[in-house]
Each structure stands twice: as C-alpha cells, then as structure tokens.
Amino acid sequence: MPELPEAETMARDLNKRIAGLTIADVLVSFDKIVASDPASFAPLLKGRSIQRVGRIGKWIKADLDSGAALLAHLKMTGQFFLGEWPGSVSSPWPPHARAAFLLTGQAEDQTLYYRDIRKFGRLRAFSRDDLRDFLSDLALGPDPLELGPGEFHRLVSSKKGRLKQVLMDQSVVSGLGNIYADESLFAASLSPVRPASALTPGEAETLLARIKSILLDAIELRGSTVGNYQGLDGPGSYQDRHKAYGKSGQDCPRCGNPFARAIIAGRSSVHCPVCQK
C-alpha cells in the first residue's frame, strides 16, 4: 500500500497542483529517504520546471524541463502534502516530513512535503540518461490497464508460482498489490493459491476484465484509504467497496461461507474457499 489506484490518484493530484511550477529549493531531513546519489539529488532538481506528473506502476514520476525526473515510491506510509517552507533542516518540520520542495511560479510560493511515518518510501532524482537506465533495470511489466487478454494470459501463465504471487510480481504486470489482487481474484472467482500456469485463456480474459474494472472504479473513488494513505486532495473511499481484502473470517457476500486466510509471497491473502476453487 499504496498500489496503482493510490499512486494514480496522487499523481493526478500533484499534476493538477504543481505542474508548471519551478523547484526553487530542496531540503532533506532524512538522508536515507533519497535512494539515488544524495549529493546529486538537489542539484538535479533545483531551478527546474515541473512539466508533468504521472505514474509508472506504483511509482510517481515528475518530468522536469531539463529531461531530468523526480521519482517517488510511497511504499507503506509515504504521502505528499502542501505546507509552509521550513527554512532549514534544523528548523521545526511537520511530523514525519522527510523532504521539502520549495515551489515558485504562482502568486505565492508553496512547499511540497514528502511525509513517511515508517521511512520505507524512496525519492530518486535522475538525469535523462540515468533515468532511462534505471527504468530498464527496474524491468517493470506492462500496466494492467493497457494490456489485452492474449498478452495477459501469456505473461501470467508462463510463470511458475501461485496465481496471486504472480499477479503481484511487478515484472509481470506493474501496479497490483495485496488489495487489488485479492479483490480481482474474488471478482473473477479464481483461487489465489492455484498455479498461475493453469490459467486458461478464458479465465485470463475474465480476470483481466475484473482487474481493469476494479482499478478504474478505485481510481474514480481516489483509491483505498487503508491505514494512513490519502491523496494530496483528500482520502479515498474505495475501501467501502472491498469484498474480500481484510475480511478473513467474515462471511462471503456470494455464498455465505467464511473467508479463509493464507500467506502467499509473505503477504496475508483472503479468499472464499467455496467460490474461489
């Protein structure tokens, strides 16, 4: 968490608020949050205009006028918010804020903060060439919203492992995590523990259709606010539509039998053992 819908929501919020502004200054209060070279982080960003903010998988990407880019992975508890410029690293900062970006280009300057309670998230700054190399090394799979059923079936069924594990593998498809894998598999009536290689073309077509529908609905509702996640312009509400995720022991809304819990790829997985055979 956050996953594709939450990253998309944050990217859209940021694009609406900060595209066209210039990064006048950068402060980092927790150096380990910068995963790229800390010495080059601020110099790559300062004085650059933000052209567009978008998403690649679960990554948020701000394109700059120099061809450089700022990438952010929110991991478990990362988020952005707007506030007042702190002035220095030694000045008082908002709780859990790890980096600050002074933005100019409007009537009043504004500060974009990156906040991360658990400090698992990462910020990276890249030149044009380094960004290309990084994305190549990252080897993300295609975005599920851009996939056709034939290619989706080929990607998933060619992998060893259980179906949910493969769906969450970012090199297969990018953006799916625990929440939307559980929800999509329940909607498609597929067991998360079955071998991915056993997925038939018809099942793959149904599963991809459910994935797309759920992701688009979740984006429309600004994602799932589970834990502390919220977008720049407020929280999401898709959590109110969850059918399976986090409902271990509760009754399945389709058949009335209790949901079961399993551990898949180190993550808690919830499914109905009757409906999702």
C-alpha positions in Angstrom: 0.0 0.0 0.0 -0.4 2.3 -1.9 -1.0 0.4 -5.1 -1.9 1.5 -8.6 -5.1 3.4 -7.9 -3.5 5.3 -5.0 -0.4 6.2 -7.0 -2.5 7.3 -9.9 -4.6 9.5 -7.5 -1.6 11.1 -6.0 0.0 11.7 -9.5 -3.2 13.3 -10.7 -3.5 15.5 -7.6 0.2 16.5 -7.9 -0.1 17.2 -11.6 -3.1 19.5 -11.0 -1.4 21.4 -8.2 2.3 21.6 -9.2 2.7 21.1 -13.0 4.2 24.3 -14.4 5.9 25.4 -11.1 9.6 25.6 -10.6 11.6 23.8 -7.8 13.5 26.7 -6.2 15.0 24.8 -3.3 15.2 21.3 -1.8 15.7 20.2 1.8 16.1 16.6 3.0 15.7 15.9 6.7 16.2 12.2 6.5 19.0 11.3 4.0 18.1 7.6 3.6 14.8 8.6 2.0 16.9 9.6 -1.0 17.8 6.3 -2.8 19.7 7.9 -5.6 23.0 9.7 -5.1 22.3 12.2 -2.2 24.9 14.6 -3.5 23.3 15.0 -6.9 19.6 14.9 -5.7 19.1 18.6 -5.0 21.3 19.9 -7.9 19.3 17.8 -10.4 16.1 19.4 -9.2 16.8 23.0 -8.2 15.8 25.6 -10.8 13.9 23.1 -12.9 10.3 23.5 -14.0 7.9 20.6 -13.4 6.4 19.7 -16.8 4.1 16.8 -15.8 3.4 14.4 -13.0 2.4 10.9 -13.9 2.7 7.2 -12.8 4.7 4.2 -13.8 3.4 1.1 -12.0 3.4 2.1 -8.3 6.0 4.9 -8.9 5.1 8.6 -9.2 7.2 10.4 -11.8 7.6 14.2 -12.2 9.1 15.1 -15.5 11.3 18.2 -15.5 12.2 20.7 -18.3 15.8 19.5 -18.3 14.9 16.0 -19.2 15.6 15.0 -15.6 12.9 13.4 -13.4 11.9 13.0 -9.8 10.6 9.6 -8.9 8.9 8.6 -5.7 7.8 5.2 -4.4 5.4 5.6 -1.4 5.9 2.0 -0.1 3.8 1.6 3.1 3.3 5.1 4.5 4.6 7.7 2.1 2.5 10.7 1.0 2.8 14.2 -0.2 1.2 17.3 1.3 1.5 21.1 1.0 2.7 23.4 3.8 5.0 26.2 4.7 8.7 26.3 3.8 10.7 25.3 6.9 13.7 27.5 6.0 16.3 24.9 7.1 16.8 21.3 8.1 17.3 22.5 11.7 14.0 24.4 11.9 10.8 22.8 13.1 9.3 20.5 10.5 5.8 18.9 10.3 5.7 15.5 11.9 7.3 12.7 9.9 8.2 15.0 7.0 11.4 13.8 5.3 11.9 16.1 2.3 10.6 19.6 1.3 10.5 21.2 -2.1 10.0 25.0 -2.4 7.9 25.7 -5.5 7.6 29.0 -7.2 5.7 30.3 -10.2 2.4 31.3 -8.6 1.4 34.5 -6.7 2.6 32.8 -3.5 5.4 30.2 -3.1 4.3 26.9 -1.8 6.1 23.9 -0.2 5.6 20.3 -1.2 6.5 17.9 1.6 7.1 14.2 1.5 6.0 12.6 4.7 6.7 8.9 5.6 6.0 7.6 9.1 7.8 4.3 8.6 10.6 5.7 6.4 10.2 2.8 3.8 9.5 5.1 0.8 12.2 6.4 -1.5 12.8 9.5 -3.6 15.1 9.4 -6.6 16.4 12.1 -9.0 17.8 11.2 -12.4 19.3 12.9 -15.4 17.7 11.8 -18.7 20.2 9.1 -19.5 20.3 7.7 -15.9 16.5 7.6 -15.8 16.4 5.5 -19.0 19.0 3.1 -17.5 17.1 2.9 -14.2 13.8 2.1 -15.8 15.4 -0.5 -17.9 17.0 -2.1 -14.9 13.7 -1.9 -13.0 12.2 -4.1 -15.7 8.5 -3.4 -14.8 5.9 -5.4 -16.6 3.1 -3.7 -18.6 0.4 -1.7 -16.9 -2.7 -3.9 -16.5 -4.9 -1.0 -17.8 -3.1 -1.2 -21.1 -3.0 -5.0 -21.6 -5.0 -7.1 -23.9 -6.3 -10.6 -22.8 -4.0 -12.6 -25.0 -0.8 -10.9 -23.8 -2.1 -11.0 -20.2 -2.6 -14.8 -20.4 0.8 -15.3 -22.0 2.5 -13.2 -19.2 0.7 -14.9 -16.3 0.5 -18.5 -17.5 4.2 -18.6 -18.4 5.3 -18.0 -14.8 5.8 -20.6 -12.0 4.1 -20.0 -8.7 0.7 -19.4 -7.3 -1.7 -17.1 -9.1 -1.8 -14.3 -6.6 2.0 -14.3 -6.2 2.4 -13.9 -10.0 -0.1 -11.1 -10.2 1.8 -9.1 -7.5 5.1 -9.7 -9.3 5.9 -6.2 -10.7 7.9 -7.7 -13.6 4.8 -9.5 -14.8 2.3 -6.7 -14.5 3.0 -3.4 -12.7 0.8 -1.8 -10.1 -1.1 -4.6 -8.5 -0.6 -5.4 -4.8 -2.3 -7.2 -2.0 -5.6 -5.2 -2.0 -6.4 -5.3 -5.7 -5.1 -8.8 -6.3 -7.5 -10.1 -3.5 -10.4 -8.1 -4.9 -9.8 -9.1 -8.5 -9.4 -12.8 -7.8 -12.6 -12.8 -5.8 -14.5 -10.9 -8.5 -13.2 -13.5 -11.1 -14.0 -16.5 -8.8 -10.4 -17.7 -9.0 -8.3 -19.1 -6.2 -5.2 -17.2 -5.3 -3.3 -20.5 -4.5 -3.8 -22.3 -7.8 -0.8 -22.5 -10.2 -0.6 -19.5 -12.5 0.4 -21.8 -15.2 -3.0 -23.5 -15.1 -4.8 -20.3 -16.0 -6.9 -20.8 -19.2 -7.3 -18.1 -21.9 -10.9 -17.7 -20.9 -10.1 -17.3 -17.3 -7.4 -14.8 -18.1 -9.8 -12.8 -20.1 -12.3 -12.7 -17.3 -9.7 -11.9 -14.7 -8.2 -9.1 -16.7 -11.7 -7.6 -17.2 -12.3 -7.7 -13.5 -8.8 -6.2 -12.7 -9.5 -3.3 -15.1 -13.0 -2.6 -13.8 -11.8 -2.7 -10.2 -8.8 -0.5 -10.8 -10.8 2.1 -12.7 -13.5 2.2 -10.1 -10.9 2.6 -7.4 -9.2 5.4 -9.3 -12.6 7.1 -9.6 -13.0 6.9 -5.8 -9.5 8.1 -5.2 -8.2 4.7 -4.1 -8.5 2.8 -0.8 -7.7 4.7 2.4 -6.4 1.8 4.5 -4.0 2.9 7.2 -2.8 6.4 6.7 -3.0 6.8 2.9 -4.6 9.8 1.4 -4.1 11.8 -1.7 -3.0 15.4 -1.9 -6.6 16.5 -2.1 -8.0 14.1 0.4 -8.6 10.4 1.2 -10.1 7.7 -0.9 -13.3 5.7 -0.4 -12.9 2.5 -2.4 -12.2 0.7 0.9 -16.0 0.8 1.4 -16.4 -1.4 -1.6 -13.9 -4.1 -0.7 -15.4 -7.5 -1.0 -12.6 -9.8 0.2 -9.5 -7.8 1.2 -9.0 -7.8 5.0 -12.2 -9.8 5.6 -10.7 -13.1 6.9 -13.3 -15.0 9.0 -16.2 -12.8 7.7 -19.0 -14.3 5.6 -18.5 -14.3 1.8 -21.2 -12.0 0.2 -21.8 -14.5 -2.5 -22.2 -17.8 -0.7 -22.2 -17.0 3.0 -19.3 -19.3 3.9 -16.4 -17.7 5.9 -13.4 -16.2 4.1 -10.2 -18.1 4.6 -6.7 -16.6 5.1 -3.4 -17.8 3.6 0.1 -16.5 3.4 1.3 -16.0 -0.2 4.6 -14.4 -1.0 4.8 -13.3 2.6 1.5 -11.4 2.4 -1.8 -12.2 4.0 -4.3 -13.3 1.4 -8.0 -13.6 1.8 -10.3 -15.7 -0.4 -13.5 -17.7 -0.3 -12.6 -21.5 -0.4 -16.1 -22.2 -1.9 -16.5 -19.6 -4.5 -12.8 -19.4 -5.5 -11.9 -23.1 -6.1 
